[in-house]
């Protein structure tokens, strides 16, 4: 194999590898976008659950206070 044809073969190998890496990068970028969307949905759900928990704790505290007042007044 001549020096020129070896360089051409090496260049072609680099081009093919580059194309494969670009494809892998595109796939990983798609996965990252999907993960970001999922994370956003999880964050929104967590925030909703935190609000519900805070409301439930407030209602519990209100009931406790009312029960304490009722106990005192008999």
PQR file with spaces between the fields and no chain letter, atoms N, CA, C, O and H, PARSE charges and radii, in Angstrom:
ATOM       1  N    UNK     1       0.857   -1.173    0.000 -0.4000 1.5000
ATOM       2  CA   UNK     1       0.000    0.000    0.000 -0.0000 2.0000
ATOM       3  C    UNK     1       0.898    1.229    0.000  0.5500 1.7000
ATOM       4  O    UNK     1       1.846    1.314    0.781 -0.5500 1.4000
ATOM       5  N    UNK     2       0.607    2.153   -0.851 -0.4000 1.5000
ATOM       6  CA   UNK     2       1.446    3.349   -0.957 -0.0000 2.0000
ATOM       7  C    UNK     2       1.153    4.292    0.208  0.5500 1.7000
ATOM       8  O    UNK     2       0.145    4.158    0.902 -0.5500 1.4000
ATOM       9  H    UNK     2      -0.163    2.084   -1.486  0.4000 1.0000
ATOM      10  N    UNK     3       2.037    5.225    0.396 -0.4000 1.5000
ATOM      11  CA   UNK     3       1.901    6.204    1.471 -0.0000 2.0000
ATOM      12  C    UNK     3       0.618    7.017    1.300  0.5500 1.7000
ATOM      13  O    UNK     3      -0.074    7.299    2.278 -0.5500 1.4000
ATOM      14  H    UNK     3       2.856    5.334   -0.168  0.4000 1.0000
ATOM      15  N    UNK     4       0.304    7.391    0.068 -0.4000 1.5000
ATOM      16  CA   UNK     4      -0.908    8.166   -0.212 -0.0000 2.0000
ATOM      17  C    UNK     4      -2.163    7.360    0.089  0.5500 1.7000
ATOM      18  O    UNK     4      -3.108    7.869    0.692 -0.5500 1.4000
ATOM      19  H    UNK     4       0.866    7.161   -0.726  0.4000 1.0000
ATOM      20  N    UNK     5      -2.167    6.117   -0.327 -0.4000 1.5000
ATOM      21  CA   UNK     5      -3.350    5.304   -0.070 -0.0000 2.0000
ATOM      22  C    UNK     5      -3.483    4.998    1.418  0.5500 1.7000
ATOM      23  O    UNK     5      -4.604    4.856    1.906 -0.5500 1.4000
ATOM      24  H    UNK     5      -1.399    5.703   -0.817  0.4000 1.0000
ATOM      25  N    UNK     6      -2.387    4.892    2.149 -0.4000 1.5000
ATOM      26  CA   UNK     6      -2.450    4.690    3.608 -0.0000 2.0000
ATOM      27  C    UNK     6      -3.034    5.919    4.283  0.5500 1.7000
ATOM      28  O    UNK     6      -3.868    5.807    5.182 -0.5500 1.4000
ATOM      29  H    UNK     6      -1.476    5.007    1.752  0.4000 1.0000
ATOM      30  N    UNK     7      -2.587    7.106    3.842 -0.4000 1.5000
ATOM      31  CA   UNK     7      -3.135    8.344    4.403 -0.0000 2.0000
ATOM      32  C    UNK     7      -4.614    8.457    4.096  0.5500 1.7000
ATOM      33  O    UNK     7      -5.390    8.897    4.944 -0.5500 1.4000
ATOM      34  H    UNK     7      -1.909    7.197    3.113  0.4000 1.0000
ATOM      35  N    UNK     8      -5.017    8.063    2.887 -0.4000 1.5000
ATOM      36  CA   UNK     8      -6.434    8.100    2.515 -0.0000 2.0000
ATOM      37  C    UNK     8      -7.235    7.143    3.388  0.5500 1.7000
ATOM      38  O    UNK     8      -8.329    7.479    3.842 -0.5500 1.4000
ATOM      39  H    UNK     8      -4.386    7.705    2.199  0.4000 1.0000
ATOM      40  N    UNK     9      -6.694    5.960    3.622 -0.4000 1.5000
ATOM      41  CA   UNK     9      -7.379    4.986    4.470 -0.0000 2.0000
ATOM      42  C    UNK     9      -7.478    5.501    5.902  0.5500 1.7000
ATOM      43  O    UNK     9      -8.521    5.361    6.541 -0.5500 1.4000
ATOM      44  H    UNK     9      -5.805    5.688    3.253  0.4000 1.0000
ATOM      45  N    UNK    10      -6.401    6.094    6.407 -0.4000 1.5000
ATOM      46  CA   UNK    10      -6.424    6.663    7.758 -0.0000 2.0000
ATOM      47  C    UNK    10      -7.436    7.795    7.848  0.5500 1.7000
ATOM      48  O    UNK    10      -8.189    7.893    8.816 -0.5500 1.4000
ATOM      49  H    UNK    10      -5.554    6.208    5.888  0.4000 1.0000
ATOM      50  N    UNK    11      -7.447    8.652    6.826 -0.4000 1.5000
ATOM      51  CA   UNK    11      -8.389    9.767    6.802 -0.0000 2.0000
ATOM      52  C    UNK    11      -9.826    9.252    6.783  0.5500 1.7000
ATOM      53  O    UNK    11     -10.682    9.767    7.501 -0.5500 1.4000
ATOM      54  H    UNK    11      -6.835    8.573    6.040  0.4000 1.0000
ATOM      55  N    UNK    12     -10.086    8.244    5.966 -0.4000 1.5000
ATOM      56  CA   UNK    12     -11.423    7.660    5.890 -0.0000 2.0000
ATOM      57  C    UNK    12     -11.817    7.064    7.237  0.5500 1.7000
ATOM      58  O    UNK    12     -12.964    7.204    7.661 -0.5500 1.4000
ATOM      59  H    UNK    12      -9.390    7.826    5.383  0.4000 1.0000
ATOM      60  N    UNK    13     -10.893    6.410    7.903 -0.4000 1.5000
ATOM      61  CA   UNK    13     -11.181    5.838    9.219 -0.0000 2.0000
ATOM      62  C    UNK    13     -11.560    6.935   10.213  0.5500 1.7000
ATOM      63  O    UNK    13     -12.480    6.761   11.012 -0.5500 1.4000
ATOM      64  H    UNK    13      -9.962    6.296    7.558  0.4000 1.0000
ATOM      65  N    UNK    14     -10.852    8.059   10.163 -0.4000 1.5000
ATOM      66  CA   UNK    14     -11.150    9.181   11.048 -0.0000 2.0000
ATOM      67  C    UNK    14     -12.521    9.763   10.715  0.5500 1.7000
ATOM      68  O    UNK    14     -13.290   10.099   11.616 -0.5500 1.4000
ATOM      69  H    UNK    14     -10.105    8.200    9.515  0.4000 1.0000
ATOM      70  N    UNK    15     -12.825    9.882    9.431 -0.4000 1.5000
ATOM      71  CA   UNK    15     -14.128   10.411    9.020 -0.0000 2.0000
ATOM      72  C    UNK    15     -15.255    9.508    9.520  0.5500 1.7000
ATOM      73  O    UNK    15     -16.266    9.997   10.025 -0.5500 1.4000
ATOM      74  H    UNK    15     -12.200    9.610    8.700  0.4000 1.0000
ATOM      75  N    UNK    16     -15.085    8.205    9.382 -0.4000 1.5000
ATOM      76  CA   UNK    16     -16.112    7.251    9.839 -0.0000 2.0000
ATOM      77  C    UNK    16     -16.264    7.337   11.361  0.5500 1.7000
ATOM      78  O    UNK    16     -17.380    7.375   11.878 -0.5500 1.4000
ATOM      79  H    UNK    16     -14.264    7.807    8.973  0.4000 1.0000
ATOM      80  N    UNK    17     -15.140    7.367   12.067 -0.4000 1.5000
ATOM      81  CA   UNK    17     -15.198    7.464   13.522 -0.0000 2.0000
ATOM      82  C    UNK    17     -15.879    8.761   13.953  0.5500 1.7000
ATOM      83  O    UNK    17     -16.672    8.770   14.895 -0.5500 1.4000
ATOM      84  H    UNK    17     -14.233    7.336   11.647  0.4000 1.0000
ATOM      85  N    UNK    18     -15.568    9.840   13.266 -0.4000 1.5000
ATOM      86  CA   UNK    18     -16.178   11.127   13.566 -0.0000 2.0000
ATOM      87  C    UNK    18     -17.698   11.057   13.377  0.5500 1.7000
ATOM      88  O    UNK    18     -18.454   11.557   14.210 -0.5500 1.4000
ATOM      89  H    UNK    18     -14.924    9.832   12.501  0.4000 1.0000
ATOM      90  N    UNK    19     -18.133   10.444   12.295 -0.4000 1.5000
ATOM      91  CA   UNK    19     -19.568   10.312   12.036 -0.0000 2.0000
ATOM      92  C    UNK    19     -20.239    9.483   13.129  0.5500 1.7000
ATOM      93  O    UNK    19     -21.332    9.816   13.586 -0.5500 1.4000
ATOM      94  H    UNK    19     -17.519   10.038   11.618  0.4000 1.0000
ATOM      95  N    UNK    20     -19.580    8.405   13.543 -0.4000 1.5000
ATOM      96  CA   UNK    20     -20.139    7.560   14.602 -0.0000 2.0000
ATOM      97  C    UNK    20     -20.230    8.332   15.920  0.5500 1.7000
ATOM      98  O    UNK    20     -21.225    8.228   16.638 -0.5500 1.4000
ATOM      99  H    UNK    20     -18.692    8.135   13.172  0.4000 1.0000
ATOM     100  N    UNK    21     -19.203    9.094   16.229 -0.4000 1.5000
ATOM     101  CA   UNK    21     -19.211    9.886   17.461 -0.0000 2.0000
ATOM     102  C    UNK    21     -20.278   10.971   17.428  0.5500 1.7000
ATOM     103  O    UNK    21     -20.921   11.252   18.439 -0.5500 1.4000
ATOM     104  H    UNK    21     -18.395    9.178   15.646  0.4000 1.0000
ATOM     105  N    UNK    22     -20.459   11.575   16.266 -0.4000 1.5000
ATOM     106  CA   UNK    22     -21.518   12.586   16.137 -0.0000 2.0000
ATOM     107  C    UNK    22     -22.899   11.956   16.351  0.5500 1.7000
ATOM     108  O    UNK    22     -23.771   12.559   16.976 -0.5500 1.4000
ATOM     109  H    UNK    22     -19.936   11.347   15.444  0.4000 1.0000
ATOM     110  N    UNK    23     -23.090   10.751   15.832 -0.4000 1.5000
ATOM     111  CA   UNK    23     -24.358   10.045   16.027 -0.0000 2.0000
ATOM     112  C    UNK    23     -24.580    9.733   17.504  0.5500 1.7000
ATOM     113  O    UNK    23     -25.679    9.913   18.028 -0.5500 1.4000
ATOM     114  H    UNK    23     -22.381   10.261   15.324  0.4000 1.0000
ATOM     115  N    UNK    24     -23.531    9.268   18.163 -0.4000 1.5000
ATOM     116  CA   UNK    24     -23.635    8.992   19.590 -0.0000 2.0000
ATOM     117  C    UNK    24     -23.949   10.260   20.371  0.5500 1.7000
ATOM     118  O    UNK    24     -24.761   10.247   21.296 -0.5500 1.4000
ATOM     119  H    UNK    24     -22.638    9.122   17.737  0.4000 1.0000
ATOM     120  N    UNK    25     -23.302   11.349   19.995 -0.4000 1.5000
ATOM     121  CA   UNK    25     -23.545   12.628   20.661 -0.0000 2.0000
ATOM     122  C    UNK    25     -25.001   13.056   20.484  0.5500 1.7000
ATOM     123  O    UNK    25     -25.637   13.507   21.437 -0.5500 1.4000
ATOM     124  H    UNK    25     -22.642   11.360   19.244  0.4000 1.0000
ATOM     125  N    UNK    26     -25.522   12.916   19.282 -0.4000 1.5000
ATOM     126  CA   UNK    26     -26.921   13.285   19.034 -0.0000 2.0000
ATOM     127  C    UNK    26     -27.864   12.441   19.888  0.5500 1.7000
ATOM     128  O    UNK    26     -28.846   12.957   20.423 -0.5500 1.4000
ATOM     129  H    UNK    26     -25.005   12.549   18.509  0.4000 1.0000
ATOM     130  N    UNK    27     -27.575   11.159   20.018 -0.4000 1.5000
ATOM     131  CA   UNK    27     -28.418   10.285   20.834 -0.0000 2.0000
ATOM     132  C    UNK    27     -28.356   10.682   22.307  0.5500 1.7000
ATOM     133  O    UNK    27     -29.377   10.704   22.995 -0.5500 1.4000
ATOM     134  H    UNK    27     -26.778   10.740   19.583  0.4000 1.0000
ATOM     135  N    UNK    28     -27.171   10.989   22.776 -0.4000 1.5000
ATOM     136  CA   UNK    28     -27.013   11.381   24.175 -0.0000 2.0000
ATOM     137  C    UNK    28     -27.690   12.730   24.425  0.5500 1.7000
ATOM     138  O    UNK    28     -28.277   12.938   25.487 -0.5500 1.4000
ATOM     139  H    UNK    28     -26.342   10.970   22.218  0.4000 1.0000
ATOM     140  N    UNK    29     -27.615   13.633   23.470 -0.4000 1.5000
ATOM     141  CA   UNK    29     -28.304   14.920   23.626 -0.0000 2.0000
ATOM     142  C    UNK    29     -29.811   14.708   23.719  0.5500 1.7000
ATOM     143  O    UNK    29     -30.475   15.354   24.530 -0.5500 1.4000
ATOM     144  H    UNK    29     -27.138   13.464   22.607  0.4000 1.0000
ATOM     145  N    UNK    30     -30.356   13.815   22.904 -0.4000 1.5000
ATOM     146  CA   UNK    30     -31.782   13.503   22.987 -0.0000 2.0000
ATOM     147  C    UNK    30     -32.136   12.945   24.359  0.5500 1.7000
ATOM     148  O    UNK    30     -33.163   13.300   24.938 -0.5500 1.4000
ATOM     149  H    UNK    30     -29.816   13.290   22.246  0.4000 1.0000
ATOM     150  N    UNK    31     -31.276   12.065   24.875 -0.4000 1.5000
ATOM     151  CA   UNK    31     -31.522   11.497   26.196 -0.0000 2.0000
ATOM     152  C    UNK    31     -31.475   12.577   27.272  0.5500 1.7000
ATOM     153  O    UNK    31     -32.269   12.558   28.212 -0.5500 1.4000
ATOM     154  H    UNK    31     -30.442   11.777   24.404  0.4000 1.0000
ATOM     155  N    UNK    32     -30.557   13.504   27.132 -0.4000 1.5000
ATOM     156  CA   UNK    32     -30.458   14.604   28.092 -0.0000 2.0000
ATOM     157  C    UNK    32     -31.723   15.460   28.085  0.5500 1.7000
ATOM     158  O    UNK    32     -32.203   15.877   29.139 -0.5500 1.4000
ATOM     159  H    UNK    32     -29.912   13.520   26.367  0.4000 1.0000
ATOM     160  N    UNK    33     -32.249   15.712   26.915 -0.4000 1.5000
ATOM     161  CA   UNK    33     -33.485   16.489   26.819 -0.0000 2.0000
ATOM     162  C    UNK    33     -34.629   15.746   27.494  0.5500 1.7000
ATOM     163  O    UNK    33     -35.408   16.339   28.240 -0.5500 1.4000
ATOM     164  H    UNK    33     -31.859   15.373   26.059  0.4000 1.0000
ATOM     165  N    UNK    34     -34.728   14.448   27.232 -0.4000 1.5000
ATOM     166  CA   UNK    34     -35.772   13.644   27.875 -0.0000 2.0000
ATOM     167  C    UNK    34     -35.620   13.663   29.392  0.5500 1.7000
ATOM     168  O    UNK    34     -36.610   13.781   30.115 -0.5500 1.4000
ATOM     169  H    UNK    34     -34.095   13.966   26.626  0.4000 1.0000
ATOM     170  N    UNK    35     -34.390   13.548   29.876 -0.4000 1.5000
ATOM     171  CA   UNK    35     -34.145   13.593   31.319 -0.0000 2.0000
ATOM     172  C    UNK    35     -34.524   14.949   31.902  0.5500 1.7000
ATOM     173  O    UNK    35     -35.082   15.025   32.997 -0.5500 1.4000
ATOM     174  H    UNK    35     -33.586   13.451   29.289  0.4000 1.0000
ATOM     175  N    UNK    36     -34.222   16.009   31.177 -0.4000 1.5000
ATOM     176  CA   UNK    36     -34.564   17.350   31.661 -0.0000 2.0000
ATOM     177  C    UNK    36     -36.074   17.524   31.750  0.5500 1.7000
ATOM     178  O    UNK    36     -36.579   18.113   32.705 -0.5500 1.4000
ATOM     179  H    UNK    36     -33.768   15.947   30.288  0.4000 1.0000
ATOM     180  N    UNK    37     -36.789   17.015   30.761 -0.4000 1.5000
ATOM     181  CA   UNK    37     -38.254   17.094   30.784 -0.0000 2.0000
ATOM     182  C    UNK    37     -38.790   16.299   31.966  0.5500 1.7000
ATOM     183  O    UNK    37     -39.646   16.782   32.707 -0.5500 1.4000
ATOM     184  H    UNK    37     -36.378   16.536   29.986  0.4000 1.0000
ATOM     185  N    UNK    38     -38.285   15.079   32.143 -0.4000 1.5000
ATOM     186  CA   UNK    38     -38.718   14.251   33.266 -0.0000 2.0000
ATOM     187  C    UNK    38     -38.410   14.926   34.602  0.5500 1.7000
ATOM     188  O    UNK    38     -39.234   14.908   35.516 -0.5500 1.4000
ATOM     189  H    UNK    38     -37.590   14.687   31.541  0.4000 1.0000
ATOM     190  N    UNK    39     -37.227   15.519   34.709 -0.4000 1.5000
ATOM     191  CA   UNK    39     -36.842   16.204   35.945 -0.0000 2.0000
ATOM     192  C    UNK    39     -37.772   17.380   36.219  0.5500 1.7000
ATOM     193  O    UNK    39     -38.149   17.620   37.366 -0.5500 1.4000
ATOM     194  H    UNK    39     -36.558   15.534   33.966  0.4000 1.0000
ATOM     195  N    UNK    40     -38.139   18.106   35.179 -0.4000 1.5000
ATOM     196  CA   UNK    40     -39.073   19.221   35.350 -0.0000 2.0000
ATOM     197  C    UNK    40     -40.430   18.751   35.841  0.5500 1.7000
ATOM     198  O    UNK    40     -41.039   19.382   36.704 -0.5500 1.4000
ATOM     199  H    UNK    40     -37.832   17.910   34.248  0.4000 1.0000
ATOM     200  N    UNK    41     -40.898   17.649   35.294 -0.4000 1.5000
ATOM     201  CA   UNK    41     -42.178   17.095   35.739 -0.0000 2.0000
ATOM     202  C    UNK    41     -42.095   16.622   37.185  0.5500 1.7000
ATOM     203  O    UNK    41     -43.019   16.841   37.968 -0.5500 1.4000
ATOM     204  H    UNK    41     -40.403   17.136   34.593  0.4000 1.0000
ATOM     205  N    UNK    42     -40.989   15.975   37.538 -0.4000 1.5000
ATOM     206  CA   UNK    42     -40.790   15.528   38.916 -0.0000 2.0000
ATOM     207  C    UNK    42     -40.735   16.718   39.869  0.5500 1.7000
ATOM     208  O    UNK    42     -41.304   16.674   40.960 -0.5500 1.4000
ATOM     209  H    UNK    42     -40.238   15.798   36.902  0.4000 1.0000
ATOM     210  N    UNK    43     -40.057   17.766   39.459 -0.4000 1.5000
ATOM     211  CA   UNK    43     -39.965   18.957   40.302 -0.0000 2.0000
ATOM     212  C    UNK    43     -41.351   19.547   40.547  0.5500 1.7000
ATOM     213  O    UNK    43     -41.685   19.904   41.677 -0.5500 1.4000
ATOM     214  H    UNK    43     -39.595   17.802   38.573  0.4000 1.0000
ATOM     215  N    UNK    44     -42.146   19.648   39.504 -0.4000 1.5000
ATOM     216  CA   UNK    44     -43.501   20.195   39.644 -0.0000 2.0000
ATOM     217  C    UNK    44     -44.337   19.318   40.572  0.5500 1.7000
ATOM     218  O    UNK    44     -45.093   19.826   41.400 -0.5500 1.4000
ATOM     219  H    UNK    44     -41.874   19.357   38.587  0.4000 1.0000
ATOM     220  N    UNK    45     -44.197   18.001   40.430 -0.4000 1.5000
ATOM     221  CA   UNK    45     -44.949   17.091   41.291 -0.0000 2.0000
ATOM     222  C    UNK    45     -44.488   17.220   42.747  0.5500 1.7000
ATOM     223  O    UNK    45     -45.308   17.206   43.665 -0.5500 1.4000
ATOM     224  H    UNK    45     -43.583   17.589   39.758  0.4000 1.0000
ATOM     225  N    UNK    46     -43.174   17.345   42.952 -0.4000 1.5000
ATOM     226  CA   UNK    46     -42.656   17.528   44.313 -0.0000 2.0000
ATOM     227  C    UNK    46     -43.185   18.810   44.937  0.5500 1.7000
ATOM     228  O    UNK    46     -43.558   18.830   46.110 -0.5500 1.4000
ATOM     229  H    UNK    46     -42.508   17.356   42.206  0.4000 1.0000
ATOM     230  N    UNK    47     -43.216   19.870   44.155 -0.4000 1.5000
ATOM     231  CA   UNK    47     -43.729   21.137   44.677 -0.0000 2.0000
ATOM     232  C    UNK    47     -45.203   21.011   45.058  0.5500 1.7000
ATOM     233  O    UNK    47     -45.621   21.524   46.097 -0.5500 1.4000
ATOM     234  H    UNK    47     -42.913   19.854   43.203  0.4000 1.0000
ATOM     235  N    UNK    48     -45.985   20.338   44.231 -0.4000 1.5000
ATOM     236  CA   UNK    48     -47.401   20.143   44.539 -0.0000 2.0000
ATOM     237  C    UNK    48     -47.566   19.323   45.822  0.5500 1.7000
ATOM     238  O    UNK    48     -48.412   19.631   46.662 -0.5500 1.4000
ATOM     239  H    UNK    48     -45.646   19.921   43.388  0.4000 1.0000
ATOM     240  N    UNK    49     -46.749   18.279   45.959 -0.4000 1.5000
ATOM     241  CA   UNK    49     -46.817   17.461   47.170 -0.0000 2.0000
ATOM     242  C    UNK    49     -46.394   18.246   48.403  0.5500 1.7000
ATOM     243  O    UNK    49     -46.965   18.061   49.477 -0.5500 1.4000
ATOM     244  H    UNK    49     -46.062   18.030   45.277  0.4000 1.0000
ATOM     245  N    UNK    50     -45.412   19.111   48.264 -0.4000 1.5000
ATOM     246  CA   UNK    50     -44.991   19.939   49.397 -0.0000 2.0000
ATOM     247  C    UNK    50     -46.116   20.888   49.828  0.5500 1.7000
ATOM     248  O    UNK    50     -46.341   21.105   51.019 -0.5500 1.4000
ATOM     249  H    UNK    50     -44.948   19.262   47.391  0.4000 1.0000
ATOM     250  N    UNK    51     -46.815   21.446   48.838 -0.4000 1.5000
ATOM     251  CA   UNK    51     -47.943   22.337   49.168 -0.0000 2.0000
ATOM     252  C    UNK    51     -49.046   21.558   49.883  0.5500 1.7000
ATOM     253  O    UNK    51     -49.626   22.038   50.857 -0.5500 1.4000
ATOM     254  H    UNK    51     -46.632   21.271   47.871  0.4000 1.0000
ATOM     255  N    UNK    52     -49.330   20.347   49.384 -0.4000 1.5000
ATOM     256  CA   UNK    52     -50.363   19.525   50.029 -0.0000 2.0000
ATOM     257  C    UNK    52     -49.952   19.139   51.442  0.5500 1.7000
ATOM     258  O    UNK    52     -50.783   19.136   52.351 -0.5500 1.4000
ATOM     259  H    UNK    52     -48.858   19.957   48.593  0.4000 1.0000
ATOM     260  N    UNK    53     -48.688   18.816   51.634 -0.4000 1.5000
ATOM     261  CA   UNK    53     -48.200   18.470   52.966 -0.0000 2.0000
ATOM     262  C    UNK    53     -48.320   19.662   53.906  0.5500 1.7000
ATOM     263  O    UNK    53     -48.770   19.512   55.042 -0.5500 1.4000
ATOM     264  H    UNK    53     -48.013   18.819   50.896  0.4000 1.0000
ATOM     265  N    UNK    54     -47.927   20.831   53.448 -0.4000 1.5000
ATOM     266  CA   UNK    54     -48.017   22.027   54.280 -0.0000 2.0000
ATOM     267  C    UNK    54     -49.469   22.299   54.666  0.5500 1.7000
ATOM     268  O    UNK    54     -49.752   22.674   55.804 -0.5500 1.4000
ATOM     269  H    UNK    54     -47.561   20.953   52.525  0.4000 1.0000
ATOM     270  N    UNK    55     -50.380   22.111   53.727 -0.4000 1.5000
ATOM     271  CA   UNK    55     -51.795   22.320   54.013 -0.0000 2.0000
ATOM     272  C    UNK    55     -52.291   21.290   55.029  0.5500 1.7000
ATOM     273  O    UNK    55     -53.021   21.637   55.958 -0.5500 1.4000
ATOM     274  H    UNK    55     -50.150   21.807   52.802  0.4000 1.0000
ATOM     275  N    UNK    56     -51.899   20.032   54.858 -0.4000 1.5000
ATOM     276  CA   UNK    56     -52.319   18.984   55.789 -0.0000 2.0000
ATOM     277  C    UNK    56     -51.761   19.250   57.187  0.5500 1.7000
ATOM     278  O    UNK    56     -52.454   19.051   58.186 -0.5500 1.4000
ATOM     279  H    UNK    56     -51.306   19.750   54.103  0.4000 1.0000
ATOM     280  N    UNK    57     -50.496   19.704   57.254 -0.4000 1.5000
ATOM     281  CA   UNK    57     -49.917   20.016   58.560 -0.0000 2.0000
ATOM     282  C    UNK    57     -50.640   21.192   59.216  0.5500 1.7000
ATOM     283  O    UNK    57     -50.861   21.197   60.427 -0.5500 1.4000
ATOM     284  H    UNK    57     -49.934   19.866   56.443  0.4000 1.0000
ATOM     285  N    UNK    58     -51.001   22.178   58.415 -0.4000 1.5000
ATOM     286  CA   UNK    58     -51.734   23.322   58.966 -0.0000 2.0000
ATOM     287  C    UNK    58     -53.101   22.881   59.481  0.5500 1.7000
ATOM     288  O    UNK    58     -53.525   23.301   60.558 -0.5500 1.4000
ATOM     289  H    UNK    58     -50.821   22.175   57.431  0.4000 1.0000
ATOM     290  N    UNK    59     -53.788   22.040   58.719 -0.4000 1.5000
ATOM     291  CA   UNK    59     -55.095   21.541   59.162 -0.0000 2.0000
ATOM     292  C    UNK    59     -54.951   20.721   60.438  0.5500 1.7000
ATOM     293  O    UNK    59     -55.781   20.826   61.342 -0.5500 1.4000
ATOM     294  H    UNK    59     -53.443   21.699   57.844  0.4000 1.0000
ATOM     295  N    UNK    60     -53.896   19.901   60.518 -0.4000 1.5000
ATOM     296  CA   UNK    60     -53.643   19.112   61.724 -0.0000 2.0000
ATOM     297  C    UNK    60     -53.437   20.032   62.920  0.5500 1.7000
ATOM     298  O    UNK    60     -54.009   19.822   63.989 -0.5500 1.4000
ATOM     299  H    UNK    60     -53.222   19.816   59.784  0.4000 1.0000
ATOM     300  N    UNK    61     -52.611   21.053   62.721 -0.4000 1.5000
ATOM     301  CA   UNK    61     -52.340   21.983   63.815 -0.0000 2.0000
ATOM     302  C    UNK    61     -53.604   22.724   64.236  0.5500 1.7000
ATOM     303  O    UNK    61     -53.820   22.957   65.425 -0.5500 1.4000
ATOM     304  H    UNK    61     -52.146   21.224   61.853  0.4000 1.0000
ATOM     305  N    UNK    62     -54.435   23.093   63.274 -0.4000 1.5000
ATOM     306  CA   UNK    62     -55.703   23.762   63.592 -0.0000 2.0000
ATOM     307  C    UNK    62     -56.607   22.842   64.410  0.5500 1.7000
ATOM     308  O    UNK    62     -57.216   23.278   65.387 -0.5500 1.4000
ATOM     309  H    UNK    62     -54.260   22.904   62.308  0.4000 1.0000
ATOM     310  N    UNK    63     -56.696   21.574   64.015 -0.4000 1.5000
ATOM     311  CA   UNK    63     -57.511   20.609   64.751 -0.0000 2.0000
ATOM     312  C    UNK    63     -56.965   20.404   66.160  0.5500 1.7000
ATOM     313  O    UNK    63     -57.735   20.318   67.117 -0.5500 1.4000
ATOM     314  H    UNK    63     -56.201   21.220   63.221  0.4000 1.0000
ATOM     315  N    UNK    64     -55.647   20.326   66.291 -0.4000 1.5000
ATOM     316  CA   UNK    64     -55.045   20.166   67.618 -0.0000 2.0000
ATOM     317  C    UNK    64     -55.373   21.360   68.509  0.5500 1.7000
ATOM     318  O    UNK    64     -55.745   21.200   69.672 -0.5500 1.4000
ATOM     319  H    UNK    64     -55.023   20.397   65.513  0.4000 1.0000
ATOM     320  N    UNK    65     -55.231   22.549   67.952 -0.4000 1.5000
ATOM     321  CA   UNK    65     -55.513   23.770   68.723 -0.0000 2.0000
ATOM     322  C    UNK    65     -56.977   23.801   69.137  0.5500 1.7000
ATOM     323  O    UNK    65     -57.303   24.153   70.271 -0.5500 1.4000
ATOM     324  H    UNK    65     -54.929   22.680   67.008  0.4000 1.0000
ATOM     325  N    UNK    66     -57.854   23.430   68.214 -0.4000 1.5000
ATOM     326  CA   UNK    66     -59.279   23.422   68.555 -0.0000 2.0000
ATOM     327  C    UNK    66     -59.586   22.378   69.618  0.5500 1.7000
ATOM     328  O    UNK    66     -60.375   22.631   70.529 -0.5500 1.4000
ATOM     329  H    UNK    66     -57.589   23.144   67.293  0.4000 1.0000
ATOM     330  N    UNK    67     -58.962   21.196   69.507 -0.4000 1.5000
ATOM     331  CA   UNK    67     -59.171   20.156   70.516 -0.0000 2.0000
ATOM     332  C    UNK    67     -58.643   20.622   71.882  0.5500 1.7000
ATOM     333  O    UNK    67     -59.263   20.359   72.912 -0.5500 1.4000
ATOM     334  H    UNK    67     -58.321   20.990   68.768  0.4000 1.0000
ATOM     335  N    UNK    68     -57.519   21.301   71.885 -0.4000 1.5000
ATOM     336  CA   UNK    68     -56.969   21.817   73.135 -0.0000 2.0000
ATOM     337  C    UNK    68     -57.886   22.850   73.752  0.5500 1.7000
ATOM     338  O    UNK    68     -58.091   22.851   74.966 -0.5500 1.4000
ATOM     339  H    UNK    68     -57.014   21.515   71.048  0.4000 1.0000
ATOM     340  N    UNK    69     -58.447   23.740   72.924 -0.4000 1.5000
ATOM     341  CA   UNK    69     -59.390   24.747   73.432 -0.0000 2.0000
ATOM     342  C    UNK    69     -60.632   24.065   73.991  0.5500 1.7000
ATOM     343  O    UNK    69     -61.135   24.461   75.043 -0.5500 1.4000
ATOM     344  H    UNK    69     -58.280   23.739   71.938  0.4000 1.0000
ATOM     345  N    UNK    70     -61.132   23.044   73.297 -0.4000 1.5000
ATOM     346  CA   UNK    70     -62.331   22.332   73.752 -0.0000 2.0000
ATOM     347  C    UNK    70     -62.039   21.607   75.072  0.5500 1.7000
ATOM     348  O    UNK    70     -62.903   21.544   75.948 -0.5500 1.4000
ATOM     349  H    UNK    70     -60.724   22.722   72.443  0.4000 1.0000
ATOM     350  N    UNK    71     -60.851   21.070   75.214 -0.4000 1.5000
ATOM     351  CA   UNK    71     -60.490   20.360   76.424 -0.0000 2.0000
ATOM     352  C    UNK    71     -60.436   21.322   77.616  0.5500 1.7000
ATOM     353  O    UNK    71     -60.854   20.990   78.725 -0.5500 1.4000
ATOM     354  H    UNK    71     -60.150   21.121   74.502  0.4000 1.0000
ATOM     355  N    UNK    72     -59.911   22.516   77.355 -0.4000 1.5000
ATOM     356  CA   UNK    72     -59.794   23.507   78.430 -0.0000 2.0000
ATOM     357  C    UNK    72     -61.150   24.025   78.879  0.5500 1.7000
ATOM     358  O    UNK    72     -61.375   24.245   80.069 -0.5500 1.4000
ATOM     359  H    UNK    72     -59.572   22.786   76.454  0.4000 1.0000
ATOM     360  N    UNK    73     -62.047   24.220   77.930 -0.4000 1.5000
ATOM     361  CA   UNK    73     -63.357   24.787   78.274 -0.0000 2.0000
ATOM     362  C    UNK    73     -64.327   23.708   78.719  0.5500 1.7000
ATOM     363  O    UNK    73     -65.387   24.021   79.262 -0.5500 1.4000
ATOM     364  H    UNK    73     -61.864   24.042   76.963  0.4000 1.0000
ATOM     365  N    UNK    74     -63.991   22.460   78.502 -0.4000 1.5000
ATOM     366  CA   UNK    74     -64.674   21.302   78.981 -0.0000 2.0000
ATOM     367  C    UNK    74     -66.006   21.073   78.454  0.5500 1.7000
ATOM     368  O    UNK    74     -66.656   20.094   78.821 -0.5500 1.4000
ATOM     369  H    UNK    74     -63.130   22.207   78.061  0.4000 1.0000
